[in-house]
Amino acid sequence: MLAAYVPPPPDPTFDQDAYNQQYADEYWQTHPKPTFNPDSADGYGPDQELPPACLRLEGVDC
């Protein structure tokens, strides 16, 4: 008796752009938007939590 060929399941696809957008939406729902301070070295006011790098910089994935 011969075994029937069963092809492997397809590789799951991962949409990095969709994930980044979902992460950003969820992050901003739970964290206040930081205020810009031009006199600060990092551009954020004192005692503010910095957003993750993927939300502050271009080309960085979450």
Secondary structure, DSSP 8 states (H G I E B T S, - for coil): ---------------HHHHHHHHHHHHHHHS----B-TTSSSSB-TT-----HHHHSTT---
